[in-house]
Amino acid sequence: ISAAKTKKLKKEIAQQRGIKGMPALSRVGSLNYARGVPWDFMHLLFENIAEYYKHFEKLVNIMKMCTQFSITHTEVNQLEQGLESWVKKYEKIYYQYDIKRLSTCTLTVHALLHLADNIRFCGPVWTTWTFWVERYCGYLQAGLKSKVAPWANLNNRILHKAYLEQIDIYYNLMIISDECEYFVHMLQNQSVSDIKKKLPVVMKSWGKVRIANGGDMIRTSSAANNPDNQRDMSYVRYEVIVEDADGEESREIFYGQMHRVLQCTLPDKSFWDTYRGKMVLLAVITPCMTKGMDAAKKLTTYKDTTTTIVTDVRAVSSVVGQVRSRKKWGIVDRSGEYARTDFIARDDQWIVPELEGQ
């Protein structure tokens, strides 16, 4: 505006740009406009962002419903209504019914309207998604080493995979362990010293275990021969019954690192009461101090761990991940009723069978 030569030109610039001249405070050289004029927090987040955030939250809820392992007809109908409402809100927020903003209406947004019908006629989304196909193609591709005989490479890749799976079922390890001294919770009205004396001295120890009925594969810390180069699958979620000061029992959620699974066969003697002659699978775990919080529902972090304990392996429900941030570890818990694809890397150096909860 200052450089405009005529009043008419200044007026046109003012009408077009909304600026009529230099601010009065521009003469104060000590003012830093970039840092001295902050954004108004109310308008920045509480007013402007909230609408977009709530809209995104609805999409997250829709995704959770879609990825359920099983879904009812009623839920599919609810999903259909939710998707229609979400797309309409999307058009209002982003498209704004302006032809110039038509590029925001992508094909993927329109495809959401067909998602409920896809589930209604083809089943839950996990039955038709392509995760496992692409994963298997990548596995086969890694075996293509010869340009002369690629088909022989593929045949051998599949054959060797089948061999390894059979070895995985039949072989196991035997070691000696004395960590069952914490096994006092399995019995009542018996002293700890008596239990220690009567426990088996030698028992099997397993480095890997898979939760029954298609659950997670757990690689304990004892089975990780090169932990720096492997994905850590030793941290687990487990649930046990705890008793408060008033004697009230409740189920509480814990997280910890599983070190090994012990196969404890108890002697057939009356001392063991209902456990006499039975085989029990025990998980040796170092608990994380998460104060009973459920990381599947809220942000859960910890700094320290507690004394190593032994519990029934059936208390373990899933594998969890960890993220290091700000001198704390955050728990990544994806357990729940949602279907998901898990890529479990083969470790041919540790071959042990699956253990399904006894």
Residue pairs with C-beta under 8 A, 6 or more apart in sequence:
1 10
1 13
1 14
1 19
1 20
1 21
1 22
2 21
2 22
4 10
4 13
13 19
14 20
14 21
25 31
51 93
52 93
55 86
55 89
55 90
55 93
58 82
58 85
58 86
58 89
59 86
61 82
62 79
62 82
62 83
62 86
64 338
65 71
65 75
65 78
65 79
65 82
66 79
66 115
66 119
66 124
66 125
67 124
67 125
67 126
67 338
67 339
67 340
68 75
68 124
68 337
68 338
68 339
69 124
69 126
69 337
69 338
69 339
70 124
70 337
71 79
71 119
71 124
73 120
76 116
76 119
76 120
77 116
79 115
79 116
79 119
80 116
80 117
83 112
83 113
83 115
83 116
84 113
86 112
87 109
87 110
87 112
87 113
90 109
91 97
91 105
94 101
94 104
95 101
95 102
95 104
95 105
115 125
118 125
118 128
119 125
122 128
124 339
125 339
126 339
126 340
126 341
129 341
131 341
132 341
135 341
135 343
139 157
139 161
140 154
140 157
140 158
142 157
143 153
143 154
143 156
143 157
144 150
144 153
144 154
145 153
146 152
146 153
164 346
164 348
164 351
167 351
168 351
168 352
168 353
168 354
169 353
169 354
170 353
171 351
171 352
171 353
172 204
172 206
172 352
172 353
173 204
173 205
173 206
173 207
173 352
174 202
174 204
174 205
175 204
175 205
176 201
176 202
176 203
177 203
177 205
177 260
177 262
178 201
179 260
179 262
179 284
179 308
179 310
180 199
180 200
180 203
180 262
180 264
180 282
180 310
181 192
181 195
181 196
181 199
182 308
182 309
182 310
183 195
183 199
183 264
183 282
183 310
184 190
184 192
184 195
185 310
185 311
186 275
186 280
186 312
187 195
187 272
187 273
187 275
190 271
194 271
198 267
198 269
198 271
198 272
199 264
200 264
200 265
200 266
200 267
203 262
203 263
203 264
203 265
204 262
204 263
205 222
205 260
205 261
205 262
205 263
206 220
206 260
206 261
206 262
206 263
206 352
206 355
207 219
207 220
207 222
207 223
207 260
207 261
207 350
207 352
208 217
208 218
208 219
208 220
208 223
208 350
208 352
208 354
209 217
209 218
209 220
209 261
209 281
209 313
209 354
209 355
210 216
210 217
210 218
210 354
210 355
210 356
211 218
211 316
211 317
211 318
211 356
211 357
212 356
212 357
215 317
215 318
216 233
216 318
216 319
216 342
217 233
217 319
217 342
217 344
218 233
218 234
218 236
218 258
218 316
218 319
219 230
219 233
219 234
219 347
219 350
220 234
220 258
220 259
220 260
220 261
221 227
221 234
221 257
221 258
221 259
221 260
222 259
222 260
223 347
223 350
223 352
224 230
224 232
224 234
225 349
225 350
230 345
230 347
231 345
232 321
232 322
233 319
233 344
234 257
234 258
234 259
235 255
235 256
235 257
235 258
235 288
235 319
235 320
235 321
235 322
235 331
236 255
236 256
236 257
236 258
236 283
236 285
236 316
236 317
236 318
236 319
236 320
237 253
237 254
237 255
237 295
237 316
237 317
237 318
237 319
237 320
237 333
237 335
238 253
238 254
238 255
238 256
238 283
238 285
238 311
238 315
238 316
238 317
239 251
239 252
239 253
239 254
239 315
239 317
240 251
240 252
240 254
240 311
240 315
241 249
241 250
241 251
241 252
242 249
242 250
242 251
242 252
243 249
244 250
252 292
253 290
253 292
253 293
253 294
254 287
254 288
254 290
254 292
255 287
255 288
255 290
255 295
255 300
255 302
255 320
255 331
255 333
256 285
256 286
256 287
256 288
256 305
257 285
257 286
257 288
257 305
258 283
258 284
258 285
258 316
259 284
259 285
259 286
259 308
260 284
261 281
261 282
261 283
261 284
261 313
261 355
262 281
262 282
262 284
262 310
263 279
263 280
263 281
263 282
263 355
264 279
264 280
264 281
264 282
265 278
265 279
265 280
266 272
266 275
266 276
266 277
266 278
266 279
266 280
267 276
267 277
268 276
268 277
269 276
270 276
272 278
279 358
280 312
280 358
281 312
281 313
281 314
281 355
281 357
281 358
282 310
282 311
282 312
282 313
283 310
283 311
283 312
283 313
283 315
283 316
284 308
284 309
284 310
285 308
285 309
285 310
285 311
286 305
286 306
286 307
286 308
286 309
287 305
287 306
287 307
287 309
288 302
288 304
288 305
288 306
288 329
288 331
289 302
289 303
289 304
289 305
289 306
290 300
290 301
290 302
290 331
293 300
294 300
294 333
295 320
295 331
295 332
295 333
296 333
296 334
296 335
296 336
299 330
300 330
300 331
300 333
301 325
301 328
301 329
301 330
301 331
302 328
302 329
302 331
303 327
303 328
303 329
313 355
313 357
313 358
314 357
317 335
318 333
318 334
318 335
320 331
320 332
320 333
320 334
320 335
321 331
321 332
321 334
322 329
322 330
322 331
322 332
323 329
323 330
323 332
324 330
334 340
